[in-house]
Amino acid sequence: MSGEAQRSFACFGGTVTIHVRAEEEARSAAAVEQARRFLLDAHNQLSRFLPESELSRLNRDSRPDVPATPLLRSLAAAVAIAGANSGGLVDATLLGAIESAGYRESLEAGTPIPLAEALASRERRLPARPHSASRWRLVGADEDAGTVVRPPGVAIDSGGIAKGLLADLLAAELAEHPAYAVDCCGDVRIGGSAGLERRVLVDDPFGGEPIHELRLRGGAAATSGIGRRCWPGPDGRPAHHLLDPSSGEPAFTGIVQATALARSALLAETRAKAALLSGPEHAAAWLPEGGVLVHDDGEAEVVPAGQTRRPRLVAS
């Protein structure tokens, strides 16, 4: 078996890394380059920060059924899947609320407010709740017609859902190779016929050394947290991108970071976000295949696989 090709590059407001090990060295390099082009093209299609991206055009469109590419239709389907799998906690229809919180442009080049400072200024801790309107239920794709279906005015925020979805789509393309790993800014897919074990480090949201090491031969891991993107909100207090759907406000729940394991990156992303939003009492129940939680005080809680408790949502 040949050596492994690897490439890291800026995408989705962060860093994406791709590893591929093929039967021949040239095939490894070609597969990595093809994967890089796929993700950069997907970014141009699905970024809400690009006014002429396909997603931005969809969000401005006044028609209830909008012709869309297969990729955008997949994103629309993922919105409904993530909403259903999280009981509405992971709601990708909160674009207006997140823009009102101050996240209108990419924060890639900005300097975030330190997490400890953000927590100190936001003393109240409450678990998030789903929004009673459940607008994510209204988003979907009509594959026969080749359209995205949603009421005009219901805008989609691609966010972490898109990263998980794209990691899964790319994993399907790379599955023929002996080994691959795709890291879409924290949404990771690992696989390949050789069953190669890989290390996945869980970073400290407070800036210290990695707090845990996962070892995976296949499947996915995803991390959701509020440490990387905190900014001064309209009221002057620190805000971040993980919102309480019931209020549209940044959620301060007592959990600042969650890492989830799952069979797919979209499911891992959904579980991680739901765990963080549900707060300390219910977070572990969202990690049936294991994961890591980081609390406000910096305590890291390793959750083993095999949780038997069912997630319980706080009634709206």
SERO-4910 file (N, C-alpha, C, O; in steps of 0.05 Angstrom, whole numbers):
BEGIN
 pado doro    nc1    nc2    nc3   cac1   cac2   cac3    cc1    cc2    cc3    oc1    oc2    oc3
  Met    A     17    -24      0      0      0      0     18     25      0     38     26     14
  Ser    A     10     45    -15     26     69    -18     24     87      6      9     82     25
  Gly    A     40    109      6     39    129     27     13    144     25     -2    143      5
  Glu    A      8    158     46    -17    174     48    -13    202     40      7    215     46
  Ala    A    -32    213     24    -32    241     17    -49    257     36    -69    247     46
  Gln    A    -41    281     42    -55    298     62    -55    327     52    -35    336     41
  Arg    A    -77    341     57    -78    369     50    -96    384     70   -117    374     77
  Ser    A    -86    407     79   -102    425     96   -106    451     81    -88    461     68
  Phe    A   -130    463     84   -136    488     70   -159    502     83   -174    490     98
  Ala    A   -160    528     78   -181    545     90   -208    539     76   -209    539     51
  Cys    A   -229    535     92   -256    530     80   -276    531    103   -269    524    126
  Phe    A   -300    540     98   -322    541    118   -315    558    142   -324    553    164
  Gly    A   -298    578    138   -290    595    161   -271    582    180   -267    592    202
  Gly    A   -258    561    172   -238    548    189   -218    532    171   -213    540    149
  Thr    A   -208    510    182   -188    494    168   -200    466    163   -209    453    182
  Val    A   -198    457    139   -207    430    131   -181    414    125   -162    424    113
  Thr    A   -181    389    134   -159    371    129   -169    345    117   -189    334    127
  Ile    A   -156    336     97   -164    311     83   -139    293     82   -118    301     74
  His    A   -143    267     89   -123    247     86   -134    224     69   -157    216     72
  Val    A   -119    215     49   -127    192     33   -103    174     29    -81    183     22
  Arg    A   -107    148     33    -87    128     28    -99    109      7   -117     93     12
  Ala    A    -88    110    -18    -97     93    -40    -77     72    -46    -56     70    -32
  Glu    A    -83     55    -66    -65     34    -73    -39     44    -87    -18     31    -86
  Glu    A    -41     68    -99    -19     80   -112    -15    108   -102    -35    122    -97
  Glu    A     10    117   -100     15    144    -90      1    166   -107     -9    185    -96
  Ala    A      2    163   -133    -11    182   -151    -41    184   -146    -53    205   -147
  Arg    A    -53    161   -141    -82    160   -135    -89    174   -109   -109    187   -106
  Ser    A    -71    171    -89    -75    184    -63    -76    214    -67    -94    228    -57
  Ala    A    -56    225    -82    -55    254    -86    -78    264   -103    -89    285    -97
  Ala    A    -86    248   -123   -108    257   -140   -134    257   -124   -151    275   -128
  Ala    A   -138    237   -107   -163    236    -91   -165    260    -72   -186    271    -68
  Val    A   -142    267    -60   -142    290    -41   -149    316    -56   -164    332    -47
  Glu    A   -137    319    -80   -142    343    -95   -171    345   -105   -183    366   -104
  Gln    A   -182    322   -113   -210    322   -121   -228    329    -97   -248    343   -100
  Ala    A   -222    318    -74   -237    324    -50   -235    353    -43   -255    366    -35
  Arg    A   -212    365    -45   -208    393    -40   -226    410    -58   -239    429    -49
  Arg    A   -226    404    -83   -242    419   -103   -272    416    -96   -287    436    -98
  Phe    A   -280    392    -89   -308    388    -82   -317    405    -59   -338    417    -60
  Leu    A   -301    406    -38   -308    421    -14   -307    452    -19   -324    466     -9
  Leu    A   -288    461    -35   -287    489    -41   -311    497    -58   -323    519    -54
  Asp    A   -319    481    -77   -342    486    -93   -367    486    -76   -385    503    -79
  Ala    A   -369    467    -57   -392    465    -39   -394    490    -22   -415    500    -17
  His    A   -371    500    -12   -371    525      3   -383    548    -13   -399    563     -3
  Asn    A   -375    550    -38   -386    571    -55   -416    568    -60   -430    588    -65
  Gln    A   -426    544    -59   -454    539    -63   -471    544    -37   -493    555    -39
  Leu    A   -459    537    -15   -475    536     10   -469    557     31   -482    558     52
  Ser    A   -450    575     26   -443    595     45   -464    617     46   -472    627     25
  Arg    A   -474    623     70   -493    645     72   -479    672     72   -492    693     70
  Phe    A   -452    672     73   -437    697     72   -431    707     44   -421    729     40
  Leu    A   -437    690     24   -433    698     -4   -460    706    -16   -477    688    -18
  Pro    A   -464    731    -23   -490    739    -32   -501    724    -56   -525    721    -59
  Glu    A   -483    714    -73   -492    700    -97   -489    670    -95   -491    656   -116
  Ser    A   -485    660    -71   -485    631    -69   -513    620    -74   -533    635    -72
  Glu    A   -515    595    -80   -541    583    -86   -559    585    -61   -583    589    -63
  Leu    A   -547    581    -37   -563    583    -13   -573    611     -8   -596    614     -1
  Ser    A   -556    631    -12   -566    659     -9   -588    666    -28   -607    679    -21
  Arg    A   -586    656    -53   -607    661    -73   -633    647    -64   -655    658    -67
  Leu    A   -630    623    -54   -654    609    -44   -667    624    -21   -692    628    -21
  Asn    A   -651    634     -3   -662    648     20   -676    674     12   -694    684     27
  Arg    A   -669    686    -11   -682    710    -20   -706    704    -38   -722    722    -44
  Asp    A   -709    680    -47   -729    673    -67   -757    673    -55   -761    662    -33
  Ser    A   -776    685    -69   -804    687    -59   -821    664    -66   -845    663    -58
  Arg    A   -811    644    -81   -827    621    -88   -826    600    -66   -805    597    -53
  Pro    A   -847    585    -62   -847    564    -42   -831    539    -51   -821    524    -35
  Asp    A   -829    535    -78   -814    513    -89   -793    525   -108   -800    539   -127
  Val    A   -768    519   -102   -746    532   -117   -729    511   -130   -718    493   -115
  Pro    A   -725    512   -156   -706    493   -169   -679    494   -155   -668    516   -150
  Ala    A   -667    471   -150   -642    470   -135   -624    447   -144   -634    427   -155
  Thr    A   -599    450   -141   -580    429   -147   -583    406   -127   -594    410   -106
  Pro    A   -572    383   -134   -573    360   -115   -561    367    -88   -570    358    -67
  Leu    A   -539    383    -88   -526    390    -62   -544    407    -45   -546    401    -21
  Leu    A   -557    427    -56   -575    443    -40   -599    428    -31   -609    432     -9
  Arg    A   -609    410    -47   -631    392    -39   -622    375    -16   -638    370      3
  Ser    A   -598    365    -16   -588    349      6   -586    365     31   -592    355     53
  Leu    A   -578    390     29   -577    407     53   -605    411     64   -609    410     89
  Ala    A   -625    416     47   -652    420     56   -662    395     71   -675    397     92
  Ala    A   -656    372     60   -664    347     73   -650    344    100   -662    334    119
  Ala    A   -625    352    101   -610    350    126   -621    368    148   -620    361    171
  Val    A   -632    391    140   -645    409    160   -668    394    174   -670    395    198
  Ala    A   -684    380    158   -706    365    170   -697    342    187   -707    336    208
  Ile    A   -676    328    177   -665    305    192   -653    314    219   -659    301    239
  Ala    A   -637    335    219   -625    345    244   -647    354    263   -645    349    287
  Gly    A   -667    368    253   -688    377    270   -703    354    283   -708    354    307
  Ala    A   -709    333    267   -723    310    278   -706    294    298   -716    286    318
  Asn    A   -680    291    291   -663    275    309   -656    289    335   -646    277    354
  Ser    A   -662    315    337   -656    330    361   -681    341    375   -680    356    394
  Gly    A   -704    332    365   -729    342    377   -732    372    373   -746    385    389
  Gly    A   -720    384    353   -722    412    348   -701    429    361   -700    454    356
  Leu    A   -683    418    376   -661    434    388   -642    444    367   -632    466    369
  Val    A   -636    427    347   -618    435    325   -636    446    303   -647    430    287
  Asp    A   -639    472    302   -658    485    284   -643    503    265   -632    524    273
  Ala    A   -641    495    240   -626    511    220   -643    532    206   -635    542    185
  Thr    A   -666    540    218   -682    561    207   -681    586    224   -699    603    223
  Leu    A   -659    590    239   -656    613    257   -638    634    246   -625    649    261
  Leu    A   -636    635    219   -617    654    207   -623    683    215   -604    698    221
  Gly    A   -648    691    215   -654    719    223   -645    725    252   -634    746    257
  Ala    A   -648    705    270   -640    710    297   -610    711    300   -600    728    315
  Ile    A   -595    695    286   -566    695    288   -555    721    276   -535    731    286
  Glu    A   -567    731    255   -559    756    244   -565    779    263   -549    798    266
  Ser    A   -588    778    276   -595    798    296   -576    798    320   -571    819    333
  Ala    A   -564    775    325   -544    773    347   -517    784    339   -499    785    356
  Gly    A   -514    791    313   -489    803    305   -472    786    286   -450    795    279
  Tyr    A   -482    763    279   -466    745    262   -475    747    233   -487    729    222
  Arg    A   -469    771    221   -478    776    194   -456    771    173   -461    766    150
  Glu    A   -431    772    182   -408    767    165   -390    746    177   -391    741    201
  Ser    A   -374    733    160   -356    713    170   -337    724    191   -327    746    188
  Leu    A   -333    709    213   -316    718    235   -288    705    232   -273    705    252
  Glu    A   -282    695    209   -257    680    205   -233    697    213   -214    686    225
  Ala    A   -233    722    206   -209    739    211   -210    754    237   -192    769    244
  Gly    A   -232    751    251   -236    767    275   -222    755    300   -212    733    299
  Thr    A   -221    771    321   -209    762    346   -232    756    366   -246    775    374
  Pro    A   -237    731    373   -260    725    390   -256    735    419   -234    738    428
  Ile    A   -278    740    432   -278    746    461   -270    720    475   -281    700    469
  Pro    A   -250    721    494   -243    697    508   -267    684    522   -284    698    532
  Leu    A   -268    658    521   -291    644    532   -296    650    561   -319    654    570
  Ala    A   -275    651    578   -278    657    606   -291    684    610   -308    687    628
  Glu    A   -283    703    594   -295    730    596   -325    730    588   -341    742    601
  Ala    A   -331    715    567   -359    713    558   -376    700    580   -398    709    585
  Leu    A   -366    679    592   -382    665    613   -386    683    638   -407    683    650
  Ala    A   -365    699    645   -367    716    668   -388    737    665   -401    746    685
  Ser    A   -393    746    640   -412    767    636   -441    757    631   -460    772    630
  Arg    A   -443    730    629   -469    718    625   -474    698    648   -467    674    645
  Glu    A   -484    707    670   -485    691    694   -508    670    694   -506    649    706
  Arg    A   -530    676    680   -553    658    681   -549    634    663   -539    637    641
  Arg    A   -555    610    673   -553    585    658   -580    572    655   -593    566    676
  Leu    A   -589    567    631   -614    554    626   -612    535    603   -598    541    583
  Pro    A   -624    511    604   -624    494    580   -641    506    558   -660    520    563
  Ala    A   -632    501    534   -647    511    511   -672    494    506   -674    472    516
  Arg    A   -691    505    492   -716    491    485   -722    495    456   -714    514    444
  Pro    A   -736    475    444   -744    479    416   -764    501    412   -779    507    431
  His    A   -765    513    389   -784    534    383   -812    521    377   -813    500    364
  Ser    A   -833    533    388   -859    521    384   -868    520    355   -885    503    348
  Ala    A   -857    537    338   -866    537    310   -854    514    294   -865    506    273
  Ser    A   -831    503    303   -818    481    290   -816    485    260   -825    469    244
  Arg    A   -804    508    252   -803    515    223   -785    496    208   -788    494    183
  Trp    A   -767    482    221   -751    462    207   -767    440    195   -759    428    175
  Arg    A   -791    435    206   -809    415    194   -819    423    166   -828    406    151
  Leu    A   -818    449    160   -829    459    135   -808    459    113   -814    467     90
  Val    A   -784    451    119   -762    451     99   -758    422     89   -756    403    104
  Gly    A   -755    420     62   -750    393     51   -743    395     22   -739    417     11
  Ala    A   -740    372      9   -733    371    -19   -752    353    -34   -760    332    -24
  Asp    A   -760    362    -58   -777    346    -76   -758    335    -97   -751    350   -116
  Glu    A   -749    311    -94   -729    300   -113   -741    296   -141   -727    299   -161
  Asp    A   -766    289   -143   -778    286   -169   -779    312   -185   -774    313   -209
  Ala    A   -786    334   -170   -787    360   -183   -760    374   -184   -757    393   -199
  Gly    A   -741    364   -168   -714    377   -167   -715    404   -153   -702    423   -162
  Thr    A   -731    406   -132   -735    432   -118   -730    430    -88   -732    408    -77
  Val    A   -724    452    -76   -725    455    -47   -752    467    -40   -761    486    -54
  Val    A   -765    456    -20   -792    465    -12   -791    477     16   -781    465     34
  Arg    A   -800    502     18   -803    515     44   -819    540     40   -819    551     18
  Pro    A   -833    549     61   -849    574     58   -830    598     52   -809    599     65
  Pro    A   -838    616     35   -821    640     31   -817    654     57   -835    657     73
  Gly    A   -792    663     62   -785    676     87   -772    658    107   -760    667    126
  Val    A   -775    632    104   -761    613    121   -733    608    109   -730    594     89
  Ala    A   -713    621    122   -686    620    111   -669    599    126   -673    594    149
  Ile    A   -651    587    111   -634    566    121   -607    576    128   -594    590    112
  Asp    A   -597    569    152   -569    574    160   -554    548    157   -559    529    173
  Ser    A   -535    547    139   -521    521    134   -505    512    157   -508    489    166
  Gly    A   -487    529    168   -473    524    193   -461    496    195   -450    485    175
  Gly    A   -462    485    219   -450    459    224   -464    436    209   -451    416    203
  Ile    A   -490    439    203   -504    418    189   -491    413    162   -487    390    154
  Ala    A   -483    435    148   -470    432    122   -444    418    124   -437    401    108
  Lys    A   -428    424    145   -402    411    149   -405    381    153   -390    365    142
  Gly    A   -424    374    170   -429    345    174   -438    331    149   -429    310    142
  Leu    A   -457    344    135   -467    333    110   -445    329     90   -443    307     78
  Leu    A   -428    349     86   -407    347     66   -386    327     74   -375    313     56
  Ala    A   -380    324    100   -361    303    108   -372    276    101   -357    258     92
  Asp    A   -398    272    104   -411    246     97   -411    241     67   -405    219     58
  Leu    A   -417    262     52   -417    259     22   -389    252     12   -386    236     -6
  Leu    A   -369    266     23   -342    260     14   -333    232     23   -319    219      8
  Ala    A   -341    224     47   -334    197     56   -345    176     37   -332    156     32
  Ala    A   -369    180     26   -380    161      7   -363    159    -18   -360    138    -30
  Glu    A   -352    181    -26   -335    182    -50   -308    168    -45   -296    157    -64
  Leu    A   -299    170    -21   -272    159    -14   -273    131     -3   -252    119      3
  Ala    A   -296    119     -1   -299     93     13   -284     71     -1   -277     51     12
  Glu    A   -279     73    -27   -265     52    -42   -235     50    -34   -223     29    -39
  His    A   -224     70    -22   -196     71    -15   -190     56     11   -208     53     27
  Pro    A   -165     46     14   -158     32     39   -162     49     64   -170     38     85
  Ala    A   -157     75     63   -160     92     87   -165    121     79   -154    131     59
  Tyr    A   -182    134     94   -186    163     90   -195    175    117   -205    162    135
  Ala    A   -191    201    119   -201    217    141   -208    245    131   -192    257    116
  Val    A   -231    254    138   -240    281    130   -247    296    155   -264    288    171
  Asp    A   -235    320    158   -241    337    181   -251    364    170   -235    381    161
  Cys    A   -277    367    171   -290    392    162   -294    410    186   -316    413    196
  Cys    A   -272    423    194   -273    442    216   -285    430    241   -301    443    255
  Gly    A   -278    406    248   -287    393    272   -308    371    268   -314    357    287
  Asp    A   -319    369    244   -336    347    237   -320    327    222   -311    332    199
  Val    A   -315    303    234   -295    285    224   -308    259    215   -325    248    230
  Arg    A   -300    249    192   -308    222    182   -283    206    177   -264    216    165
  Ile    A   -283    181    186   -260    164    183   -269    137    172   -290    127    180
  Gly    A   -253    125    154   -261     99    144   -240     89    124   -217     98    123
  Gly    A   -249     69    108   -231     56     89   -230     26     94   -235     17    117
  Ser    A   -223     11     73   -224    -18     75   -202    -30     93   -205    -52    103
  Ala    A   -181    -14     99   -159    -25    115   -165    -23    145   -151    -36    161
  Gly    A   -186     -8    153   -192     -6    182   -170      8    198   -166      1    221
  Leu    A   -157     27    186   -135     41    199   -145     57    223   -164     72    220
  Glu    A   -132     54    246   -140     69    270   -128     97    269   -104    100    262
  Arg    A   -144    117    276   -134    144    276   -140    157    303   -159    150    317
  Arg    A   -123    176    310   -126    191    335   -142    217    329   -136    231    309
  Val    A   -162    223    345   -177    247    343   -175    262    370   -185    252    390
  Leu    A   -162    285    370   -158    300    395   -182    319    399   -192    332    381
  Val    A   -191    320    424   -212    339    432   -198    363    445   -185    360    466
  Asp    A   -201    386    433   -188    410    442   -201    421    467   -224    416    473
  Asp    A   -185    437    482   -195    451    506   -207    477    497   -193    494    485
  Pro    A   -233    482    501   -245    507    492   -234    532    506   -238    554    497
  Phe    A   -220    528    529   -208    550    544   -179    555    535   -166    573    546
  Gly    A   -169    540    515   -143    546    504   -120    530    514    -97    535    506
  Gly    A   -125    510    531   -103    494    541    -96    471    523   -104    471    499
  Glu    A    -82    451    533    -75    428    517   -100    411    512   -120    413    526
  Pro    A    -99    394    491   -122    376    486   -130    361    511   -113    352    527
  Ile    A   -156    358    514   -167    346    540   -173    316    538   -176    303    558
  His    A   -174    306    513   -180    277    510   -171    268    483   -169    284    464
  Glu    A   -167    242    481   -159    230    455   -178    207    449   -182    189    465
  Leu    A   -191    209    425   -208    187    416   -192    171    395   -175    182    381
  Arg    A   -198    145    393   -185    128    373   -208    115    357   -224    100    368
  Leu    A   -208    120    331   -230    111    314   -218     96    290   -198    104    278
  Arg    A   -232     74    282   -226     60    257   -247     66    236   -243     60    212
  Gly    A   -269     77    244   -291     84    225   -312    100    240   -312    102    264
  Gly    A   -330    112    224   -351    128    235   -344    158    237   -328    168    221
  Ala    A   -355    171    256   -353    200    256   -351    211    285   -360    198    304
  Ala    A   -339    234    287   -338    250    312   -343    279    304   -333    288    284
  Ala    A   -358    293    321   -362    322    316   -362    337    342   -371    327    363
  Thr    A   -351    361    341   -350    378    365   -365    404    360   -361    416    339
  Ser    A   -381    411    379   -396    437    378   -390    452    403   -391    441    425
  Gly    A   -383    478    400   -376    493    424   -378    523    419   -382    532    397
  Ile    A   -376    538    441   -379    567    439   -353    581    443   -352    606    445
  Gly    A   -331    566    444   -305    578    450   -293    594    427   -279    614    432
  Arg    A   -297    585    403   -283    596    380   -296    622    369   -283    639    358
  Arg    A   -322    624    373   -336    647    361   -354    661    382   -377    654    385
  Cys    A   -342    679    396   -357    697    414   -350    726    406   -327    732    401
  Trp    A   -370    742    404   -366    770    395   -384    789    411   -403    779    424
  Pro    A   -379    815    411   -397    833    425   -424    835    411   -425    842    387
  Gly    A   -445    828    425   -472    829    414   -483    858    412   -469    876    421
  Pro    A   -507    861    401   -518    888    399   -522    902    425   -521    927    426
  Asp    A   -525    887    447   -528    899    474   -502    903    488   -501    911    511
  Gly    A   -480    896    474   -453    899    486   -443    875    500   -419    873    506
  Arg    A   -461    856    507   -452    832    520   -443    811    500   -452    811    477
  Pro    A   -425    793    508   -416    772    490   -439    755    479   -457    747    494
  Ala    A   -437    749    453   -457    732    440   -441    710    426   -417    712    422
  His    A   -455    689    418   -443    667    402   -464    655    384   -487    664    383
  His    A   -456    635    368   -472    626    345   -491    603    352   -506    594    335
  Leu    A   -490    592    377   -508    570    384   -532    582    399   -529    590    423
  Leu    A   -555    582    386   -578    597    397   -597    578    410   -600    554    403
  Asp    A   -611    588    430   -635    575    441   -658    579    422   -667    602    418
  Pro    A   -668    558    408   -689    562    388   -714    576    399   -727    590    385
  Ser    A   -720    571    425   -744    583    436   -743    613    439   -764    626    438
  Ser    A   -719    624    442   -716    653    447   -701    667    424   -704    691    421
  Gly    A   -685    652    409   -668    664    389   -644    677    400   -629    691    386
  Glu    A   -638    673    426   -616    685    440   -593    665    442   -598    641    443
  Pro    A   -568    675    444   -545    656    449   -550    640    475   -558    651    495
  Ala    A   -546    614    473   -552    596    495   -528    593    513   -506    585    504
  Phe    A   -531    599    539   -511    594    559   -524    573    578   -540    580    595
  Thr    A   -516    548    575   -531    526    588   -515    513    611   -527    497    626
  Gly    A   -490    519    613   -473    505    632   -454    486    619   -435    476    632
  Ile    A   -459    479    593   -440    464    577   -429    482    556   -444    496    542
  Val    A   -403    483    553   -391    501    533   -380    486    509   -374    499    488
  Gln    A   -378    460    510   -368    445    487   -378    416    490   -377    405    512
  Ala    A   -386    404    468   -394    376    468   -382    362    443   -383    373    421
  Thr    A   -371    339    447   -361    322    425   -377    296    425   -380    283    446
  Ala    A   -388    289    402   -405    265    400   -394    246    379   -382    254    359
  Leu    A   -397    220    384   -391    199    365   -416    189    353   -437    187    366
  Ala    A   -415    181    327   -438    170    313   -429    156    288   -405    156    281
  Arg    A   -448    144    274   -441    130    250   -437    149    227   -423    143    207
  Ser    A   -449    173    228   -446    193    207   -439    220    220   -444    225    243
  Ala    A   -426    237    204   -419    264    214   -443    281    219   -443    297    238
  Leu    A   -463    279    202   -487    295    206   -500    288    233   -509    305    248
  Leu    A   -502    262    239   -514    253    264   -496    261    288   -506    270    308
  Ala    A   -470    259    285   -452    267    306   -454    297    311   -455    306    334
  Glu    A   -455    313    290   -459    342    293   -485    348    307   -486    366    324
  Thr    A   -506    335    300   -532    339    312   -532    332    342   -542    347    359
  Arg    A   -520    309    348   -518    301    376   -501    320    393   -509    327    415
  Ala    A   -479    329    382   -461    347    397   -476    373    403   -475    383    426
  Lys    A   -489    384    383   -503    410    388   -526    406    407   -530    423    424
  Ala    A   -541    384    404   -563    380    422   -554    376    451   -566    385    470
  Ala    A   -531    362    454   -520    358    481   -513    384    494   -519    389    517
  Leu    A   -499    402    479   -492    428    490   -517    444    497   -518    456    519
  Leu    A   -536    444    480   -560    461    484   -577    451    506   -591    467    519
  Ser    A   -577    425    512   -595    414    532   -585    418    560   -600    415    579
  Gly    A   -559    426    564   -549    432    591   -539    408    605   -542    385    596
  Pro    A   -526    412    629   -512    390    643   -530    367    651   -520    344    650
  Glu    A   -555    372    658   -572    350    667   -578    330    646   -581    306    652
  His    A   -580    338    621   -590    321    600   -569    316    578   -574    300    560
  Ala    A   -546    329    579   -527    328    557   -517    300    551   -516    292    528
  Ala    A   -510    284    572   -499    258    567   -518    239    553   -509    221    539
  Ala    A   -544    243    556   -563    226    544   -563    229    513   -573    211    499
  Trp    A   -552    251    503   -550    255    474   -525    241    462   -520    244    438
  Leu    A   -509    227    478   -485    215    469   -485    185    473   -469    174    487
  Pro    A   -504    171    460   -506    142    464   -482    126    454   -478    104    464
  Glu    A   -467    137    435   -443    123    426   -417    134    438   -395    128    430
  Gly    A   -421    152    459   -398    163    473   -392    191    464   -401    200    443
  Gly    A   -375    204    480   -366    231    473   -354    245    497   -347    232    517
  Val    A   -350    271    495   -337    287    516   -353    313    520   -360    326    500
  Leu    A   -358    320    544   -371    345    551   -352    363    567   -337    353    583
  Val    A   -353    389    562   -337    408    577   -356    427    590   -372    440    577
  His    A   -354    429    617   -372    446    632   -361    475    635   -338    480    628
  Asp    A   -378    493    645   -370    521    649   -344    524    664   -327    541    658
  Asp    A   -340    507    684   -316    509    701   -291    496    689   -270    495    702
  Gly    A   -294    486    664   -271    473    651   -269    444    656   -251    431    645
  Glu    A   -287    432    672   -286    404    677   -294    388    652   -314    394    639
  Ala    A   -277    369    645   -283    352    622   -295    326    632   -284    312    649
  Glu    A   -318    319    620   -332    294    628   -332    275    604   -345    281    583
  Val    A   -319    253    607   -318    233    585   -343    215    589   -346    202    610
  Val    A   -359    214    568   -384    198    569   -379    172    554   -374    173    530
  Pro    A   -381    149    567   -376    124    554   -400    117    536   -422    126    539
  Ala    A   -395     99    516   -416     90    499   -435     72    516   -428     61    536
  Gly    A   -460     70    506   -479     53    519   -498     67    538   -510     54    556
  Gln    A   -501     93    535   -521    107    551   -549     95    545   -556     92    522
  Thr    A   -563     89    567   -590     77    563   -612     97    567   -635     92    560
  Arg    A   -606    120    579   -627    141    584   -634    154    557   -618    159    540
  Arg    A   -660    159    554   -669    173    531   -667    203    536   -673    212    558
  Pro    A   -659    218    515   -659    247    518   -687    258    526   -706    249    514
  Arg    A   -688    276    545   -713    288    553   -712    318    548   -695    332    560
  Leu    A   -729    328    531   -729    357    525   -745    372    546   -765    361    556
  Val    A   -737    396    551   -752    414    569   -776    424    553   -772    433    531
  Ala    A   -800    421    564   -824    429    549   -823    459    543   -815    476    559
  Ser    A   -832    466    519   -832    494    511   -858    507    521   -862    531    516
***
